[in-house]
Each structure stands twice: as C-alpha cells, then as structure tokens.
Amino acid sequence: MLTVQTVNELKSAVKSAREAGKSVGLVPTMGALHEGHKSLVDRCRKENDVVVVSVFVNPTQFNNKEDLRTYPRTEEADKALLAASGCDIVFMPTVEEVYPEPDTRVFSLGKVAEVMEGAMRPGHFNGVAQIVSKLFMMVEPDRAYFGEKDFQQIAVIREMVKQEGFNLEIVPCPIVREADGLAKSSRNVRLDAHHRSIAPNIARILRESVDFAKSHSVEETCAMVTDGINAYPEMEVEYYQIVDGITLMPVADWSDSNYVVGCVTVYCGDVRLIDNIAYKK
Ligand code: PAF
C-alpha cells in the first residue's frame, strides 16, 4: 500500500494506474475507520483494479468547532485496517495541502441539501461538496463509494455530481451495524458505557416501526419512533422525517412514493447519532 500526502503524489500514482488501463475506485473517509468503512473498501476492491482511500478530517464541513476538535483521529490504526483490506493508495493530506487557499465555492445543491441535516447543520453540505468535488478532480475515479448511514449525503453528492458534470458512478453501500443493531459510526467511541447500552434502542425502534407502519399512517409512525426514542431519558430526537428516498421531500402518505425512508438524528447524552430505515424500496 502506498501512502501519499500530496496532491501531486496522488495524481501521479493514479496516472500510472490509468496508463496501465486500470479502473480506479475511490473511498472518501474522515478516518477513525471501522467495519462500516471496511465494507466500502471491500466493495471497492471487488469492483475496481485500483483502490484509493482518502483519510482527511475536512474542516469545511464542520459547523461546530468543538466537533472538529474532538473528531477521533486514529491514523496508524487506519493505515493498518486499509493495508489489511487491500487498499492500494491511501491519501492522507494536511489541511494546507487540500486548501492552499480558502475554498470559497458555494454550491447550489437544491432542496436535497436544505432539509434535515441541511437545516440543522448550516454549511455542512457545502463543505462536503467542496471536499468531495476536490477529491473527484484529483483522482478522477470510475466509481466512488459512500455509506448509506449518511443517507442524505449520498443524495447531495449525486446532485453535486450532476451539476459539476463528473463522469463517475456513485455506489451507495448498506449500513453496517454492531451485533446489537447500533449503526457503526466513528462517533460511537464518544458514548460512555451507559449511553452505549441505551443507543441500540434507536435501531430497535426503527426496525419495529417497519411492522407498525403496515397498519398505521406516516404521521402515526413518525410519532411512534419519536416518542419511543424520547421515552429514554438519555435520548432526545432532533428530527425524525419520513421522506421520499430520492427527493428527500417528506411523504404524507405511504402511497406517495415507491421508495420511502425514515431518517433520524438523536442526541444520546451529548453524542449526536444518525440512522435510517427503508419502509419501501
Ligand atoms: O462521510 C464522510 O465521512 C465525509 O462526509 C466525507 C464523504 C468523507 C467527506 O469528508
């Protein structure tokens, strides 16, 4: 596995692969890698000749300085996981390397970026679009892999790809869960033992809501999930929205769409967790 820190090194490593007629897959990450990221790398390994993984905690997507400061950083463990997963090139740049000048680009990402996370974390998706578009320009991958835990992020990246005219395939990959159902996340390490034992109830309630939805309205199902999670004094739902899986616009009735997904954000203590579940796909 080749570890590179500069854009020039990255481009020349990818160029050699391209000249040899190889396909290139990219897995963008912010490090603190876990089984969820490994599943993206595994899929990328299966579908491409060359696997590139970026490990970069992107400051422009954090709208909260404390969240950026405390974001877990585990570079050596990340490299070990990537080497064991068959990654070919890992890109671990500094902030100055990626942003030699401040990135002032403002993307018009439309409605998909305005709802849910877009409303709660102003500027977040613009920062995601900045870094992901930069990575796409540097690597020019054939395919890029993203986890469905960040369901809205995938819709936003698809919109950015359309607007910027990138020619690549966005590959969404299923959520990987702990044995007790909690969606794997780099932020899970911030949960203390007590909150860690409570957090799996988010996934349990989401799962149970799929059965509940068969005989209840969208509104009743929303209330069932929100009230069920809020019944735990340790947890507070920031939002639960049942939306069309493509447009991310709220659905009022199950018959409004063939692809319906519920997206939740929960504060478990002071740790913000997100998860989602498909009702119709
Ligand atoms: O999902 C993430 O980890 C980040 O938002 C991404 C896509 C790597 C961009 O920094």
Residues whose N, C-alpha, C, O or C-beta is under 5 A from the ligand:
A	BS01	PAF	P28 T29 M30 F56 N58 V128 I131
